[in-house]
Amino acid sequence: MKNKGLYLLLLPGVLFLTLFMIIPIVLTIASTFFHEGSFTFAGYRQFLTDPYFIKILLTTLQVSLVTTIACILLGFPAAYYISKLGPRKKVILLALAIFPLLMSSVVRSFSWMIILGKKGLLNSSLISMGLIEKPLEILYTPTAMMIGLIHLFLPLIIITLVGVMENIDPDLIKAAESLGASRFTAFRKVIVPLSVPGLIVGSILVFVGSLTAYTTPALLGGKQRVISTFLYQNAITLNDWHRASVIATIMIVITLAVIFLMNKLATKLNPKG
């Protein structure tokens, strides 16, 4: 009876997700196999053999992968430092880390446009210091998109890793050092493996978020297309909802594949869970 009551508590959430997420996704995927009343794979065949779409796909994967790696490299030491602080300092630094999430991605993107533009803060500073003679072409490139996405998703990986690292017993580090391991060796052999769950979850959040982000790539990428902006172009500008559904389905498949591979990697790196 007690379990039955718990299941009833899940019912509203399950119904909501089924009606507003699962059913629309299933209908969207199903619609890609029918065009003008006949069953066909032409939509997928067209995209997967189109050099323009393949270029967009590779650019999207490159941007997402580099963003994820950069967030890990920047977020891991920051999260480790925060996890070792006292409660008051930890709360302050976590609040500072979370603060960018409270700001609209549109505002953040426009801020980066001001910084990275030809006459922006970065180029003006470098020219005034004599480090460059002409402005750097950063805005409206994949590099600009990566910078904006790193700013957008870095807090997620920091928060995820702090939650894992603060539960690692400090005595494990002391035990490793007492057995002759240096601080760096203890960090590499103890902290890093025990942080794998947080790394996997954070990496999935960053990669999938970068893969599906629209506002930041649209503003900082300009005419540089990624899958999300290509989807918007087909759905809103060209009003071709069948092509847009095919692109959306490909994004869903890539997302599920990434989650599957990351879970496999987590099992391999941390077989004991």
N, C-alpha and C positions, 0 to 999 in steps of 0.2 A: 504493500500500500504506500509506503514511504517513497519507493522508487517511482511509483505511478504518479505521485504528486510532483516529483521532480521533473518527470517527463512533461507534465501539463504546463509547468513553468516555461519549458522550452518551446511549447506550441506557438505562442504569438510570434516569437522571433523566427521560427522555422517557416511559418506561413508568410511572414513579411518577405523573407529572403526568397522564398519560392515564387511569390507573385511578382516581385519587383526586380529580381536579379536572375534567378535560374531560368524561369520561363522566357523572359526576353532574350537571354543569351542563346537558349536552345532554338528559339524561333529565328534569331539572326543567323545562326550557323546553318540551320535547315534551308533558309532562303538562298544561300549561296550555291546550292546544288540544283536550283530550279531557275531557269531563265526563259521567259516567254512560254511558260507552260510545259516545258520539257526538262527532263533530268539531264544534267551536264556537269562536266568538270572543266568546262572551257574557261571559266573565270580564274581558276587556280592556274591552269595551263598558261593562260595569257600573262599573268603576273610573274610566274616562276621562270618564264623564258624571255621576259622583257628586260633588256640591259639597264634601262632607266630605273625600273623598280628594284632590280638587284643592287644597283648602286645606292639607292635610298636605304635599302635594308642593311647593307654593309656599313653605311655611314651611321645608321641608328645603333647597330650593335657595337660599333667602335666607340661612339660617344658614351653609350651605357657602360661598356666595359671599363674604359678609362676613368669615367666618373666613379665607378664602384671601387676600383683600385686606389684612386686618389683619396676617396673618403676613408678607406681602410687605413692607408698610410698616415693620414692626418688625424683620424679619429681614435686610432688605437692608443698612441701615447697619451693623448689628451684624456681619454677615458680612464686609463691606468692611473694618471696623476690625480684625477678627480676622485677616483674610488678610494685612494689612500688618505684623503683629507678627513678632517673632523666634520661632524654634522653641520655646523654653521657654514663653514667655507664650502662644503659640498653643495649645500642648498643654493648658495649664491652663484657658484659656477654653473650648476645645472640650470638655474634660472637664466643665466646669460646665454647658455647653449640653446635653450628652448626659445629664447626671445625671437630669433629670426623666423620661427614657425608662426608667430603671431602676426607677422607682417604679410600683406598680400604679395603673391608672386609677381603680380603686375608691377607693383611699386619697386620690388627688388630688381626686376629685369630692367626697368627704366633707369634705375640707379647705375646698373652696370653699363647701360648704353652711354650714360654721361661719362663714366670712368674710361671705357674702352674705345670711345669714338676717336676719329682722326684728330679732332681738336679737344679731346677729353682730358681728364686729369692725368691719366697715365702718360699719354704721349707728350702733353705739355711739360710734365715734370722731367721726363727723359730728355727732351730737346733742350730744356733750360739748363740741365746738368751737363749737356754736351755728350751724352752717351749715344744718341742717335741723331742723324741729320734730317731724316724725313719720318713722318708718322708711320707707326706699325699698323699693318692691316690685320686687326684682331676682330673688330666688330663684324657681324654677319659671316662668321666662319664657324666650323665645328669647335674650334678652340673657345670661342665666346660662349657657345652653348654649354661646353663642359664646365667653364668657370661658373656660369649661372646655376647649373645643376648641382655642382659641388656645394655652393653656398646654400642651395635649397635643401639638400638631403644630408649634409654632414651632421646636423643635430640628431637625426634619426639613429645613425650608427653610434654616435657618442652615448646617447641615452640607453640604447640596447646593450652596449658593452659595459657601461657602468653598472647596470643591473646584474650582469653576470660576474664581473670582477669583484664587486664588493662582497660577494658570497664565497670567494676563494679564501680558504683558511690561511692566515699569515704564517702559521706554524709550518706550513709546507715549504715556504721559502727558507725559513730558518733551518729546517731539517736538511734541505738541499745544500745550503751553505755550510752547515756543520759537517757534511760528508765531502767537502772539498770543492764544491761548485762555486764558480764566481757568480757575481750578481747577474751578469748578462746571461751566463749559462743557466742559472736558476730561472731567470725570466723566460728564456727560450724553451726550456724543458718542462717548466711547470705552468707558468702563467699562460703562455700561448696555447698549449693543448687544452687547458681547462676553459679557455675563452672561445673555443671553437663553436659552441652553440650560439653564443652572441654574435660571432662573426658571420655565421651562416644566415641567421635571421636578419641581421643588419644588411648583409650583402644582397639578400633577396629583396628587401625593401628598397634599397638604393637602385639596384639594377632594374627591377620592374617599374619603379617610379620614374627612372630616367627613360626607360623604353616607351612609356605611355604618356610622359609629360607633354603638354601642348603649349602653354603660355610662354614658358622660358625659351624653348626652341623657336617659336614663332616670332618673338620679339628680338632675340639675340642672333638668330640664324638668318633672318631676312629671307632671301630666295633659296637658301640652303635647305633642302627638304629632308625631313625625317618621317618616319611612318605616321606619327600622329598628325603632322601638318598635311601630309599627303592624303590621309583619311578625311580631314576637314575639307580639303580642296575638292575631293570627289563628292562628298556628301552635300556641302553647302554651296560651293561655287558652281560645280558642274551638275549638281542635282542628280548624280548617278548613285542611287542608294544600293544597287546590286554590287557595283565595284567597291563601294565603301564597306559593305558587309563582308566581302571577301578579304579586304585589308584588315578589318576588325577581327575576323576569324584567324587570320595569320598571326596577328598580335596575341590572341588568346593562346594559340598553340605554342608560340615562342615562350610566353610567360609560364605555361604549364611545364614545358620542357626544361626551362631554367630552374624552376622549383624542384623538379624531379632530380636533375643532375646535382643541384646543391645538397639535397637530402642524401643522395648517394655519397657525395664527397664528405658530408658530415659523418655518415656511418663509417666510412673508411678511416677518417682522421681520428674519430672518437668511437671505436666499436663498442665500448661499454656504456655509451649513451651519456 
